Amino acid sequence: MTELPKTFDPAAIESRWYSHWEEGGLFRPERPNAEPFTIVIPPPNVTGSLHIGHALDNTLQDILVRHARLKGKDALWVVGTDHAGIATQMVVERQMNARQEKRTDYSREQFADKVWEWKAESGGTITRQLRRLGASCDWANERFTMDEGFSKAVIHVFVKLYEQGLLYRDKRLVNWDPGLKTAISDLEVETKEVAGKFWHLRYPLEDGSGFIAVATTRPETMLADMAVAVHPTDERYTALIGKKVRLPITGRLIPIVADEHADPELGSGAVKITPGHDFNDFEVGKRAGFVASEMLNMLDAEARVIQTADGLIPADLLGLDRFEARRLIVERLEADGTLTDVEDRTIATPFGDRSGVVIEPWLTDQWYVDAKTLAAGPIEAVRDGRIKVVPETWSKTWFNWLENIQPWCVSRQLWWGHRIPAWYDEDGNVYVAATEAEAKDKAGPQRALTRDEDVLDTWFSSALWPFGTLGWPDVDPRELGRYPNDILISGFDILFFWDARMAMQGMHFLADVPFKTLYLHGLVRDATGAKMSKSKGNTVDPLGLIDRYGADALRFTLAAMESQGRDIKLNEQRVEGYRNFATKLWNAARFLQANGVGPSTSLEAPSAEAPVNRWIIAETIQTVQALDLALADLRFDEAANTIYQFVWSRFCDWYIELTKGQVDEETKLVAGWAFDQILVMLHPFMPFITEELWHSGGRDSDIITARWPQADAKSLDPEAAREIDWLIRLVSEIRAARAELNVPPGAMLEVSTWEAGDTTLKRLSNHLGTLRRLAKVHGFYTLLDLRNVGASAQIVVDEATFILHLEGVIDIEAERARLDKGKAAAEKERDGLAGRLSNPSFVERAKPEAVEKARADYAEKAAEAERLGAALTRLG
C-alpha cells in the first residue's frame, strides 16, 4: 500500500496516468467477443484549440465510453480531426503573407505540400488538449478527413451520387465571401445589425406616363435589376402588370411582374427584383420565367463591378468596389431626380465569420446535392424512433428543416480539401470518375481533359464520419457491429450542418441510421447567462481551469450542470467546489489507509452484522442502481449529483463519522469494498483521481478496465437503513439545536425522552457511544412528566420528543433576546425584498441578474427567519 501525500495535487497525477493509459492501449483493451459500443467524436478543426464547448461535448462522451468500458463492452471512441478547408488555408496563407509570399507563388500541389507540413508541425494542438481533459479516445486508430482511406470514401460517395442523379452542377445563388473568394455555408455566415440606409427610388414607366416607386438597402444592385414585382391583387398596379419601366443609369427596359413576394402593406407595395444578387429575388425571377443562365451578374469574385450581358453599365463604374460604386450611383440618382428619399435604418447584414467581409449573394456555377431526396429517410427515422432525439423537443426542429431543405451546395473555391473528381473536355462536357484514368476512359482517348478546380465543402466529407472512419467502403462496419453507432453527442448548433447530413448519407449508403440516439447539449454561457465571446471578454479557457483546479473538477462541473440541452451558466466557484469534492475523497482515502482499510478482493458485498455496515452496503447498491438509471436516460446532471451526494454526505461524512474509533475487521472489509465501488462509479466523471486512489491500495490492475459494480438487490437492508437514518436524523437535529442556541461546542448535554417507543429506546442503547461522541450528550433518561423540565429545548424525531436540558449551559434570556433580534432583522429584510419583487416596475426594468439576486436574497432571509423562529419555539 502506497501512503498518499497529505495534499491532493491534480497536476502531479494527470499527465502520468494519461500516458499510462494511452501507452498501455487501455482505451481499447482486447475484447474480441464482448458486446460492441461505438461512439464517434465530432471531429474538431485541425486548426482549433480546446474551448469550453469542446470540453463539455467531450466530457459527456468520455463519461459514456468509460462507463461502457467498465461494463465490459468493447468500447470504441473514434477520434480524429477535420481538415477544415477554409480555416486551414487561411492559417497557412497568413504564415505565407508574414514571409511576403502568397499562395499563387506556388503551384496547387506545392501549396498542398505546405499545408501538410503545417499539419505535421502544428495541427495536433487540439488533440493534445483533449488528452489533458482525459478523453479516452482510441488514439491508435486516429483519423483525419484528408487521410488516404477517408478520402477514398469521400470520392466514392461523390461519384455514386452523381451516377444516381443525386449530385449535379447548377447555376444558383450562393453565399459568396469576396474576401476568401469562395462560396460558404450558412453556418459560416454571421448576421450583424449595422447602421445603414433605405433609398427610395422612382423607376419611370416606358411610355412616360408616370413612375413606379421602389426602395432598397443596396442601390448598386439596380445595375442588374431584371423586373419590378407587385402583388397580383394590389389594385394600384393591376393595370401596370406586363408593362415595362426604364432603369435609370443603364436605360434597360424591365417588366412589371405579378408575384406574391411583393407585400402591399410594405412601402409602396412594389419591389425591385435582382435575381442574380438576392436569394428571394432569385426565386421571384424563376417564377417570372428567367432561367439562371439569363440572370444578370454585375459583380466579380472580389465584389467589383463588371459589365453585364447587355453591356449597358457605364464604363466609369466598371472595376469599382461595390461600396464605392454605391456612392457614385447614389450621387447620379440624386442628380437626375430618381432618388426621392433616404431613411436611416438598422440593417441585418451577413458577414463571413472568418473573413469579416460582407457576404454577397452571387450567381455562380456550383455542385449541388439533391438534399430533399436524401432527407426523406432521416425524417422517417426520427418519426418511427430508429433515431431517438434527446431532448425530444429538438425533433420538431429536425422535421421543420429537413422537410423544407434546399439543394446543398458542396463545392468551394479553395486549394485545400478534397478536389472534386470531375473533368471537362474542350466542349464543356463533364466526366465524373474516381480517377483521371477512369475519366479518360469515359471521354475517349482523343479528348483532352481539365480537372475541376474546386474542392468539396468540409461538411460533405464529415457527413461520412460514422462509417468512413471505420474502413468503409472497403469494410462494412455493419458486419463488425459498429454501425449504427450507439450514440452521437453534439451541440444543437450543428444539428443541420452535421447531424442531419450524417443521417442523410448514412441511410443512403448503408441503408441504416448512423446512430441510434442523438443527444443535443446546450451552450456553455458565463455565470450571468450571457453568451461567451471574445469581444465581451467573458470567454472561459478550459485549460486555465484545469491548471487551477484539475481536469477532474472541470469534468464533474460540466456533467453536474448538463441538464438535457439547457444552457450551462458556468461559474468558476462551482469548479472550485468540485475540486474540494476531490479533496474530500482524497482525505477519506487517507483516513481509510490510516485505519488499515485496504482494497476489496470481491465485487460482491461482504457479509456484515453491524447496522452501520449493513446500511452503507445498501446505500452503495442503491447508488449503483440510481446511477445506472440516470446514465441510461442520459441525465448527466442527475448521475453526477447522485454519486456526489452519496460520496460526500453518506460515505465521507456519516459512514466515516459513525465508524471512527470502531474500525474492526468487519468494518475494514465493508469500508474497503464500499470505497472501491465509489472509485469505479466515480471513474467516468473523475478518471484521474480515481485511478490514483485505486492504485494507492497496492493494486497492479487499472481502474479504467475494472468491473462496474453489481446492483444486487439482495444486499438491500431496509431495517438497517431505517435504523441508521434515524441515528443520522437525531444527531443532525441535536447539532442544529446546539448551533442555533449557541451551546458551546465542548459542552456535554443531558437529554431526556418523552413518549419514546421500544424501538427508539433500543436504538438509543445500541448507539449511545456514537451519540455521546457525535452529539455531545451525557446520556438519555425517560421523563414521565413534561412539567417542570426547566430551561430546555425540544426536538422531535419520529414518535419521540427529546428534551435538551440547558440550565447552567447557556443564558436563556440572553439567548432568547438574541434570537428575537435576529428573527426581527431577517423578517424586515425579507419583507423589504418581497416588496421589491412584487413591484412590476422593478421586475420588468431591472437587469435580469439584479432580479435573480433579489430572489436569492429573499429566499435566504425567509429561511433565516424561519430557522430563528424554530429556535425560539424550541426554547419555549
CORDAHU-V218681 format. One record per residue. N is the residue number from 1. RES is the residue in one small letter. PHI is phi in whole degrees, -180 to 180 (* if undefined). OMEGA is omega in whole degrees, 0 to 359 (NA if undefined). NEAR is the number of other C-alpha atoms within 10 Angstrom. Layout:
N|RES|PHI|OMEGA|NEAR + N|RES|PHI|OMEGA|NEAR
//
This chain:
1|m|*|181|12 + 2|t|-94|181|11 + 3|e|-69|182|12 + 4|l|-77|173|16 + 5|p|-60|182|10 + 6|k|-65|185|9 + 7|t|-110|176|9 + 8|f|-80|181|18 + 9|d|-125|183|15 + 10|p|-57|185|22 + 11|a|-61|183|15 + 12|a|-73|186|10 + 13|i|-113|192|15 + 14|e|-67|183|22 + 15|s|-66|181|14 + 16|r|-64|183|12 + 17|w|-73|179|17 + 18|y|-64|178|21 + 19|s|-60|180|12 + 20|h|-61|180|12 + 21|w|-64|185|16 + 22|e|-68|182|17 + 23|e|-66|180|11 + 24|g|-86|180|11 + 25|g|66|187|14 + 26|l|-81|176|18 + 27|f|-77|177|24 + 28|r|-144|181|21 + 29|p|-64|181|17 + 30|e|-68|178|11 + 31|r|-141|188|13 + 32|p|-62|184|9 + 33|n|-103|183|8 + 34|a|-80|176|11 + 35|e|-65|181|13 + 36|p|-74|171|20 + 37|f|-136|186|22 + 38|t|-129|176|22 + 39|i|-142|179|25 + 40|v|-115|179|22 + 41|i|-77|168|20 + 42|p|-61|190|24 + 43|p|-64|178|18 + 44|p|-70|177|18 + 45|n|-60|181|19 + 46|v|-63|178|23 + 47|t|-86|194|22 + 48|g|-83|170|17 + 49|s|-135|189|17 + 50|l|-65|171|19 + 51|h|-113|189|15 + 52|i|-67|175|21 + 53|g|-66|174|18 + 54|h|-58|183|19 + 55|a|-60|178|23 + 56|l|-65|184|27 + 57|d|-56|185|21 + 58|n|-80|174|23 + 59|t|-64|180|27 + 60|l|-63|178|24 + 61|q|-64|182|23 + 62|d|-67|177|24 + 63|i|-59|182|24 + 64|l|-70|183|23 + 65|v|-73|176|25 + 66|r|-68|177|25 + 67|h|-63|179|25 + 68|a|-63|179|20 + 69|r|-63|179|26 + 70|l|-67|177|22 + 71|k|-77|178|17 + 72|g|91|181|19 + 73|k|-81|174|20 + 74|d|-83|189|22 + 75|a|-83|179|27 + 76|l|-121|174|24 + 77|w|-111|183|26 + 78|v|-73|183|23 + 79|v|-124|177|24 + 80|g|172|181|24 + 81|t|-127|178|23 + 82|d|-94|184|22 + 83|h|-71|170|26 + 84|a|50|188|23 + 85|g|-44|185|23 + 86|i|-67|185|21 + 87|a|-61|182|17 + 88|t|-69|178|22 + 89|q|-61|178|21 + 90|m|-63|181|17 + 91|v|-60|183|13 + 92|v|-69|178|20 + 93|e|-66|178|19 + 94|r|-63|177|15 + 95|q|-64|177|13 + 96|m|-63|181|15 + 97|n|-60|179|11 + 98|a|-65|178|9 + 99|r|-100|183|9 + 100|q|58|175|8 + 101|e|-119|173|13 + 102|k|-140|185|15 + 103|r|-56|185|18 + 104|t|-72|172|9 + 105|d|-72|185|10 + 106|y|-123|172|12 + 107|s|-74|179|11 + 108|r|-58|181|14 + 109|e|-67|179|11 + 110|q|-65|178|12 + 111|f|-64|179|20 + 112|a|-59|178|18 + 113|d|-61|180|13 + 114|k|-67|177|16 + 115|v|-66|178|20 + 116|w|-63|177|16 + 117|e|-64|178|13 + 118|w|-61|181|17 + 119|k|-61|181|17 + 120|a|-63|184|10 + 121|e|-89|191|10 + 122|s|-127|188|12 + 123|g|-83|183|21 + 124|g|-105|184|16 + 125|t|-58|186|15 + 126|i|-70|179|20 + 127|t|-70|174|22 + 128|r|-67|180|12 + 129|q|-71|175|17 + 130|l|-62|177|19 + 131|r|-65|178|17 + 132|r|-64|178|18 + 133|l|-72|181|27 + 134|g|100|183|24 + 135|a|-64|185|25 + 136|s|-94|181|28 + 137|c|-78|177|29 + 138|d|-84|185|20 + 139|w|-64|181|18 + 140|a|-65|180|13 + 141|n|-123|180|14 + 142|e|-61|181|14 + 143|r|-116|178|22 + 144|f|-140|187|20 + 145|t|-65|176|26 + 146|m|-106|180|20 + 147|d|-70|190|11 + 148|e|-60|183|10 + 149|g|-66|181|18 + 150|f|-69|179|24 + 151|s|-61|178|18 + 152|k|-61|179|18 + 153|a|-64|181|21 + 154|v|-62|181|26 + 155|i|-64|180|20 + 156|h|-59|181|16 + 157|v|-65|180|20 + 158|f|-58|183|24 + 159|v|-63|182|18 + 160|k|-65|179|16 + 161|l|-62|179|17 + 162|y|-65|181|16 + 163|e|-65|180|13 + 164|q|-87|179|9 + 165|g|77|182|10 + 166|l|-100|178|16 + 167|l|-138|189|22 + 168|y|-153|177|17 + 169|r|-103|184|15 + 170|d|-151|176|14 + 171|k|-99|181|16 + 172|r|-147|174|23 + 173|l|-79|175|23 + 174|v|-133|168|24 + 175|n|-75|184|25 + 176|w|-105|178|27 + 177|d|-99|182|28 + 178|p|-67|178|21 + 179|g|-74|180|16 + 180|l|-88|181|20 + 181|k|58|177|16 + 182|t|-151|169|18 + 183|a|-71|176|27 + 184|i|-132|181|23 + 185|s|-83|177|19 + 186|d|-58|181|12 + 187|l|-61|184|12 + 188|e|-93|177|16 + 189|v|-104|178|21 + 190|e|-114|182|16 + 191|t|-89|180|15 + 192|k|-125|174|13 + 193|e|-87|181|11 + 194|v|-128|178|12 + 195|a|-71|181|11 + 196|g|-147|183|15 + 197|k|-130|174|16 + 198|f|-124|185|17 + 199|w|-96|179|19 + 200|h|-99|186|19 + 201|l|-123|173|23 + 202|r|-116|175|20 + 203|y|-101|183|19 + 204|p|-71|175|19 + 205|l|-67|184|20 + 206|e|-58|184|17 + 207|d|-85|178|11 + 208|g|77|185|9 + 209|s|-82|182|7 + 210|g|164|181|12 + 211|f|-149|174|16 + 212|i|-125|186|19 + 213|a|-92|175|20 + 214|v|-133|177|20 + 215|a|-141|184|21 + 216|t|-154|172|16 + 217|t|-96|181|15 + 218|r|-133|185|15 + 219|p|-63|181|21 + 220|e|-63|182|20 + 221|t|-71|179|24 + 222|m|-61|178|20 + 223|l|-62|181|24 + 224|a|-119|176|25 + 225|d|-59|179|23 + 226|m|-126|179|25 + 227|a|-168|166|24 + 228|v|-121|183|25 + 229|a|-105|173|27 + 230|v|-131|180|27 + 231|h|-71|184|21 + 232|p|-61|181|16 + 233|t|-102|182|12 + 234|d|-78|187|17 + 235|e|-62|180|11 + 236|r|-65|188|13 + 237|y|-120|184|18 + 238|t|-53|183|15 + 239|a|-72|183|9 + 240|l|-91|182|17 + 241|i|-60|182|16 + 242|g|97|176|11 + 243|k|-82|184|14 + 244|k|-127|171|20 + 245|v|-119|179|24 + 246|r|-105|181|18 + 247|l|-71|171|22 + 248|p|-60|178|20 + 249|i|70|182|16 + 250|t|-88|182|15 + 251|g|77|182|12 + 252|r|-66|174|18 + 253|l|-89|180|18 + 254|i|-130|185|19 + 255|p|-81|169|19 + 256|i|-95|185|26 + 257|v|-117|177|26 + 258|a|-95|178|24 + 259|d|-158|183|19 + 260|e|-71|175|13 + 261|h|-62|179|17 + 262|a|-74|181|22 + 263|d|-101|181|16 + 264|p|-61|183|18 + 265|e|-85|183|9 + 266|l|-104|176|9 + 267|g|54|181|13 + 268|s|-81|184|16 + 269|g|87|178|20 + 270|a|-111|185|27 + 271|v|-129|173|26 + 272|k|-72|185|23 + 273|i|-118|178|26 + 274|t|-121|189|24 + 275|p|-63|180|31 + 276|g|-85|185|28 + 277|h|-145|178|25 + 278|d|-155|185|19 + 279|f|-65|177|18 + 280|n|-67|180|12 + 281|d|-64|178|21 + 282|f|-59|180|23 + 283|e|-69|177|15 + 284|v|-61|180|24 + 285|g|-60|178|23 + 286|k|-63|179|13 + 287|r|-66|180|13 + 288|a|-81|176|17 + 289|g|104|178|9 + 290|f|-81|173|15 + 291|v|-86|186|14 + 292|a|-58|182|19 + 293|s|-67|180|14 + 294|e|-94|183|12 + 295|m|-71|187|23 + 296|l|-79|178|20 + 297|n|-120|185|23 + 298|m|-108|182|25 + 299|l|-130|174|25 + 300|d|-96|185|17 + 301|a|-66|179|17 + 302|e|-101|180|17 + 303|a|62|173|22 + 304|r|-107|186|18 + 305|v|-69|175|25 + 306|i|-123|181|18 + 307|q|-75|176|20 + 308|t|-86|186|15 + 309|a|-59|183|13 + 310|d|-86|177|9 + 311|g|69|187|10 + 312|l|-96|180|14 + 313|i|-75|182|20 + 314|p|-57|186|11 + 315|a|-62|184|11 + 316|d|-73|176|9 + 317|l|-92|184|18 + 318|l|-67|179|16 + 319|g|88|181|17 + 320|l|-78|170|16 + 321|d|-62|186|16 + 322|r|-57|183|21 + 323|f|-81|173|15 + 324|e|-69|177|14 + 325|a|-62|178|20 + 326|r|-57|183|18 + 327|r|-59|182|12 + 328|l|-69|180|15 + 329|i|-65|178|20 + 330|v|-62|178|16 + 331|e|-60|181|12 + 332|r|-68|180|15 + 333|l|-64|178|17 + 334|e|-69|182|14 + 335|a|-67|183|10 + 336|d|-95|175|10 + 337|g|84|179|11 + 338|t|-71|181|20 + 339|l|-83|185|21 + 340|t|-108|183|13 + 341|d|-162|176|12 + 342|v|-133|178|14 + 343|e|-110|169|11 + 344|d|-79|181|10 + 345|r|-137|168|14 + 346|t|-92|188|13 + 347|i|-110|172|15 + 348|a|-74|189|13 + 349|t|-119|180|16 + 350|p|-82|176|22 + 351|f|-123|171|20 + 352|g|-71|186|24 + 353|d|-69|179|16 + 354|r|-100|183|15 + 355|s|-82|185|17 + 356|g|75|183|14 + 357|v|-97|177|16 + 358|v|-64|181|21 + 359|i|-76|180|24 + 360|e|-117|169|24 + 361|p|-64|191|20 + 362|w|-136|181|26 + 363|l|-86|183|26 + 364|t|-155|177|17 + 365|d|-83|179|16 + 366|q|-141|175|20 + 367|w|-94|183|20 + 368|y|-130|172|20 + 369|v|-105|177|22 + 370|d|-75|186|17 + 371|a|-66|182|20 + 372|k|-63|178|17 + 373|t|-66|181|14 + 374|l|-69|183|20 + 375|a|-76|185|23 + 376|a|-61|181|16 + 377|g|-63|178|20 + 378|p|-60|177|27 + 379|i|-62|182|21 + 380|e|-69|183|13 + 381|a|-65|177|17 + 382|v|-74|181|21 + 383|r|-65|183|15 + 384|d|-95|172|10 + 385|g|91|176|11 + 386|r|-67|168|16 + 387|i|-112|177|21 + 388|k|-95|180|18 + 389|v|-97|179|21 + 390|v|-126|356|18 + 391|p|-68|186|16 + 392|e|-63|182|15 + 393|t|-59|180|10 + 394|w|-71|180|17 + 395|s|-64|178|18 + 396|k|-63|178|12 + 397|t|-66|178|13 + 398|w|-56|181|18 + 399|f|-63|184|18 + 400|n|-61|183|12 + 401|w|-72|184|16 + 402|l|-69|179|21 + 403|e|-73|180|13 + 404|n|-118|187|10 + 405|i|-70|179|16 + 406|q|-103|175|13 + 407|p|-54|187|15 + 408|w|-99|177|18 + 409|c|-76|186|27 + 410|v|-114|180|24 + 411|s|-102|179|26 + 412|r|-135|184|27 + 413|q|-95|183|20 + 414|l|-128|174|21 + 415|w|-105|182|20 + 416|w|-107|180|26 + 417|g|148|177|24 + 418|h|-79|182|24 + 419|r|-69|184|21 + 420|i|-64|183|24 + 421|p|-83|180|23 + 422|a|-135|180|21 + 423|w|-126|183|22 + 424|y|-119|172|18 + 425|d|-94|185|15 + 426|e|-65|180|10 + 427|d|-91|180|7 + 428|g|88|177|10 + 429|n|-69|183|10 + 430|v|-110|178|19 + 431|y|-129|181|21 + 432|v|-99|182|24 + 433|a|-160|182|23 + 434|a|-69|181|18 + 435|t|-136|178|12 + 436|e|-65|180|17 + 437|a|-62|179|10 + 438|e|-67|178|13 + 439|a|-64|179|20 + 440|k|-66|176|19 + 441|d|-62|180|12 + 442|k|-72|184|14 + 443|a|-81|185|19 + 444|g|102|188|10 + 445|p|-65|184|9 + 446|q|-85|185|7 + 447|r|-88|172|14 + 448|a|-86|185|12 + 449|l|-116|175|20 + 450|t|-124|183|15 + 451|r|-79|175|17 + 452|d|-57|183|14 + 453|e|-79|188|16 + 454|d|-81|173|22 + 455|v|-118|181|20 + 456|l|-88|172|24 + 457|d|-54|181|25 + 458|t|-63|177|23 + 459|w|-68|178|19 + 460|f|-65|181|23 + 461|s|-73|182|28 + 462|s|-68|176|26 + 463|a|-66|180|22 + 464|l|-95|189|26 + 465|w|-55|184|31 + 466|p|-66|180|28 + 467|f|-125|177|27 + 468|g|-64|179|25 + 469|t|-76|184|24 + 470|l|-104|173|22 + 471|g|96|178|14 + 472|w|-69|12|20 + 473|p|-91|180|19 + 474|d|-72|180|11 + 475|v|-121|177|12 + 476|d|-94|184|16 + 477|p|-65|177|20 + 478|r|-66|180|15 + 479|e|-71|179|8 + 480|l|-92|184|10 + 481|g|75|184|13 + 482|r|-101|181|20 + 483|y|-138|4|24 + 484|p|-72|172|22 + 485|n|-62|181|23 + 486|d|-70|184|16 + 487|i|-156|170|21 + 488|l|-121|175|21 + 489|i|-108|189|21 + 490|s|-152|169|23 + 491|g|-71|181|18 + 492|f|-64|184|15 + 493|d|-71|176|14 + 494|i|-115|179|14 + 495|l|-56|183|18 + 496|f|-83|192|16 + 497|f|-77|181|16 + 498|w|-125|187|21 + 499|d|-58|182|25 + 500|a|-66|182|19 + 501|r|-73|172|25 + 502|m|-63|178|26 + 503|a|-64|179|24 + 504|m|-62|184|26 + 505|q|-71|181|28 + 506|g|-64|181|26 + 507|m|-70|180|20 + 508|h|-74|187|18 + 509|f|-95|180|15 + 510|l|-118|175|17 + 511|a|57|177|10 + 512|d|-157|179|20 + 513|v|-65|180|25 + 514|p|-79|180|30 + 515|f|-150|183|25 + 516|k|-82|181|20 + 517|t|-131|175|20 + 518|l|-114|180|23 + 519|y|-104|183|21 + 520|l|-110|179|24 + 521|h|-95|182|24 + 522|g|-86|178|19 + 523|l|-92|170|22 + 524|v|-93|181|25 + 525|r|-111|179|21 + 526|d|-77|187|19 + 527|a|-62|180|16 + 528|t|-91|182|12 + 529|g|95|180|16 + 530|a|-79|177|12 + 531|k|-66|182|15 + 532|m|-77|175|17 + 533|s|-157|180|12 + 534|k|-64|182|8 + 535|s|-66|178|7 + 536|k|-80|182|9 + 537|g|72|183|8 + 538|n|-115|178|14 + 539|t|-72|179|16 + 540|v|-117|179|20 + 541|d|-90|182|13 + 542|p|-63|180|21 + 543|l|-68|176|21 + 544|g|-66|177|10 + 545|l|-65|177|17 + 546|i|-64|178|19 + 547|d|-60|185|13 + 548|r|-83|190|16 + 549|y|-123|182|22 + 550|g|98|181|28 + 551|a|-65|181|29 + 552|d|-59|181|26 + 553|a|-65|179|25 + 554|l|-65|180|29 + 555|r|-59|183|27 + 556|f|-65|178|30 + 557|t|-60|183|25 + 558|l|-65|179|27 + 559|a|-67|183|22 + 560|a|-67|182|22 + 561|m|-101|182|21 + 562|e|-86|185|25 + 563|s|-119|175|18 + 564|q|43|170|18 + 565|g|90|178|18 + 566|r|-74|178|14 + 567|d|-65|182|17 + 568|i|-103|173|20 + 569|k|-94|188|18 + 570|l|-84|177|19 + 571|n|-115|183|15 + 572|e|-59|178|15 + 573|q|-64|177|11 + 574|r|-66|179|17 + 575|v|-63|178|24 + 576|e|-61|179|18 + 577|g|-62|180|14 + 578|y|-79|169|21 + 579|r|-65|176|23 + 580|n|-64|175|15 + 581|f|-63|177|17 + 582|a|-62|178|24 + 583|t|-63|178|17 + 584|k|-60|178|17 + 585|l|-63|179|23 + 586|w|-60|181|21 + 587|n|-67|176|18 + 588|a|-64|179|19 + 589|a|-64|178|23 + 590|r|-65|177|18 + 591|f|-63|180|15 + 592|l|-63|177|18 + 593|q|-58|183|19 + 594|a|-63|181|11 + 595|n|-104|174|15 + 596|g|75|180|14 + 597|v|-86|180|23 + 598|g|-112|181|22 + 599|p|-67|179|23 + 600|s|-80|178|20 + 601|t|-107|184|11 + 602|s|-140|174|10 + 603|l|-76|178|14 + 604|e|-78|180|13 + 605|a|-69|176|22 + 606|p|-70|175|20 + 607|s|-73|183|13 + 608|a|-149|178|15 + 609|e|-108|184|10 + 610|a|-64|180|11 + 611|p|-55|183|17 + 612|v|-65|178|22 + 613|n|-77|176|25 + 614|r|-64|179|24 + 615|w|-65|183|24 + 616|i|-68|175|24 + 617|i|-63|180|25 + 618|a|-64|178|24 + 619|e|-62|179|20 + 620|t|-64|180|28 + 621|i|-62|179|22 + 622|q|-64|178|19 + 623|t|-67|176|22 + 624|v|-59|180|23 + 625|q|-61|181|16 + 626|a|-66|180|17 + 627|l|-68|178|23 + 628|d|-60|180|17 + 629|l|-66|181|14 + 630|a|-64|180|17 + 631|l|-70|177|17 + 632|a|-63|179|12 + 633|d|-89|181|13 + 634|l|58|175|19 + 635|r|-97|185|17 + 636|f|-63|180|25 + 637|d|-64|180|19 + 638|e|-65|179|21 + 639|a|-63|181|25 + 640|a|-64|182|24 + 641|n|-70|176|16 + 642|t|-63|182|18 + 643|i|-71|179|20 + 644|y|-61|182|18 + 645|q|-63|180|13 + 646|f|-65|183|19 + 647|v|-67|187|24 + 648|w|-71|188|16 + 649|s|-84|188|13 + 650|r|-75|185|18 + 651|f|-86|187|22 + 652|c|-67|180|19 + 653|d|-83|191|14 + 654|w|-80|183|18 + 655|y|-64|179|19 + 656|i|-65|177|18 + 657|e|-61|185|15 + 658|l|-70|183|22 + 659|t|-104|180|16 + 660|k|-58|181|13 + 661|g|77|182|10 + 662|q|-133|183|13 + 663|v|-85|177|17 + 664|d|-87|184|12 + 665|e|-63|177|11 + 666|e|-62|181|15 + 667|t|-64|177|20 + 668|k|-61|180|21 + 669|l|-65|182|23 + 670|v|-68|181|23 + 671|a|-63|179|26 + 672|g|-63|178|23 + 673|w|-65|182|23 + 674|a|-62|181|25 + 675|f|-67|175|25 + 676|d|-61|180|24 + 677|q|-64|177|23 + 678|i|-60|183|22 + 679|l|-62|181|21 + 680|v|-69|179|24 + 681|m|-64|183|25 + 682|l|-83|186|22 + 683|h|-56|180|24 + 684|p|-59|182|29 + 685|f|-90|185|31 + 686|m|-130|189|23 + 687|p|-69|188|27 + 688|f|-74|182|26 + 689|i|-65|181|25 + 690|t|-69|177|26 + 691|e|-67|180|21 + 692|e|-63|182|20 + 693|l|-71|176|21 + 694|w|-60|182|23 + 695|h|-79|182|16 + 696|s|-66|177|19 + 697|g|-82|178|20 + 698|g|95|181|13 + 699|r|-73|171|14 + 700|d|-96|182|9 + 701|s|-79|181|11 + 702|d|-111|179|15 + 703|i|-69|183|22 + 704|i|-61|178|23 + 705|t|-117|177|19 + 706|a|-73|179|14 + 707|r|-104|178|16 + 708|w|-65|181|19 + 709|p|-59|177|22 + 710|q|-88|176|15 + 711|a|-88|187|19 + 712|d|-86|183|14 + 713|a|-64|180|11 + 714|k|-64|182|9 + 715|s|-86|177|19 + 716|l|-73|185|19 + 717|d|-136|184|16 + 718|p|-59|183|11 + 719|e|-67|178|12 + 720|a|-63|179|20 + 721|a|-62|180|19 + 722|r|-66|183|13 + 723|e|-68|183|17 + 724|i|-73|175|22 + 725|d|-62|177|13 + 726|w|-61|181|16 + 727|l|-62|181|21 + 728|i|-64|180|17 + 729|r|-66|180|14 + 730|l|-66|178|19 + 731|v|-61|182|18 + 732|s|-63|180|14 + 733|e|-65|179|18 + 734|i|-65|179|25 + 735|r|-62|181|17 + 736|a|-64|180|16 + 737|a|-64|179|20 + 738|r|-59|182|21 + 739|a|-66|182|13 + 740|e|-66|185|17 + 741|l|-99|177|23 + 742|n|60|175|14 + 743|v|-71|180|18 + 744|p|-54|185|11 + 745|p|-55|184|11 + 746|g|-87|184|7 + 747|a|-72|176|13 + 748|m|-90|183|16 + 749|l|-108|168|22 + 750|e|-89|181|17 + 751|v|-130|175|21 + 752|s|-119|183|20 + 753|t|-119|178|22 + 754|w|-132|178|17 + 755|e|61|176|15 + 756|a|-77|179|19 + 757|g|-79|182|12 + 758|d|-61|181|9 + 759|t|-63|179|10 + 760|t|-64|180|19 + 761|l|-62|179|16 + 762|k|-65|180|12 + 763|r|-64|178|14 + 764|l|-60|179|17 + 765|s|-67|182|13 + 766|n|-66|188|12 + 767|h|-114|183|14 + 768|l|-60|180|16 + 769|g|-60|179|15 + 770|t|-66|180|20 + 771|l|-66|177|22 + 772|r|-62|184|16 + 773|r|-75|187|15 + 774|l|-93|183|16 + 775|a|-106|179|20 + 776|k|57|176|19 + 777|v|-124|177|19 + 778|h|-69|184|15 + 779|g|173|184|16 + 780|f|-128|172|20 + 781|y|-136|187|13 + 782|t|-91|175|14 + 783|l|-93|175|17 + 784|l|-99|184|10 + 785|d|-151|181|9 + 786|l|-85|179|11 + 787|r|-79|174|7 + 788|n|60|178|6 + 789|v|-84|179|15 + 790|g|76|180|10 + 791|a|-63|186|18 + 792|s|-162|173|19 + 793|a|-132|184|22 + 794|q|-120|172|20 + 795|i|-132|180|18 + 796|v|-123|174|15 + 797|v|-130|186|14 + 798|d|56|185|11 + 799|e|-85|190|11 + 800|a|-98|171|15 + 801|t|-104|179|16 + 802|f|-113|182|25 + 803|i|-105|177|26 + 804|l|-92|183|24 + 805|h|-83|190|18 + 806|l|-113|181|21 + 807|e|-59|179|14 + 808|g|80|181|8 + 809|v|-99|177|15 + 810|i|-135|174|17 + 811|d|-86|188|14 + 812|i|-59|183|16 + 813|e|-65|178|11 + 814|a|-64|181|10 + 815|e|-69|178|18 + 816|r|-63|179|18 + 817|a|-64|179|12 + 818|r|-63|180|15 + 819|l|-67|178|21 + 820|d|-59|181|17 + 821|k|-64|180|13 + 822|g|-64|180|16 + 823|k|-64|180|22 + 824|a|-62|180|14 + 825|a|-66|180|15 + 826|a|-64|179|21 + 827|e|-66|180|19 + 828|k|-64|179|15 + 829|e|-65|179|17 + 830|r|-59|183|22 + 831|d|-69|177|15 + 832|g|-63|178|12 + 833|l|-68|177|19 + 834|a|-61|178|17 + 835|g|-63|179|11 + 836|r|-63|184|16 + 837|l|-71|178|18 + 838|s|-87|180|10 + 839|n|-89|182|10 + 840|p|-56|181|10 + 841|s|-61|180|10 + 842|f|-69|185|14 + 843|v|-64|185|16 + 844|e|-83|188|11 + 845|r|-102|182|10 + 846|a|-71|176|12 + 847|k|-62|182|10 + 848|p|-55|181|13 + 849|e|-67|178|12 + 850|a|-70|177|13 + 851|v|-66|180|17 + 852|e|-63|179|15 + 853|k|-65|179|11 + 854|a|-62|178|18 + 855|r|-66|179|16 + 856|a|-66|179|13 + 857|d|-64|179|16 + 858|y|-61|181|22 + 859|a|-61|180|14 + 860|e|-65|182|14 + 861|k|-70|178|20 + 862|a|-64|179|20 + 863|a|-66|180|15 + 864|e|-64|179|18 + 865|a|-63|179|22 + 866|e|-66|181|14 + 867|r|-65|180|16 + 868|l|-68|176|22 + 869|g|-64|178|16 + 870|a|-64|179|16 + 871|a|-64|178|25 + 872|l|-63|179|20 + 873|t|-62|179|13 + 874|r|-61|181|17 + 875|l|-70|178|18 + 876|g|82|NA|11
//
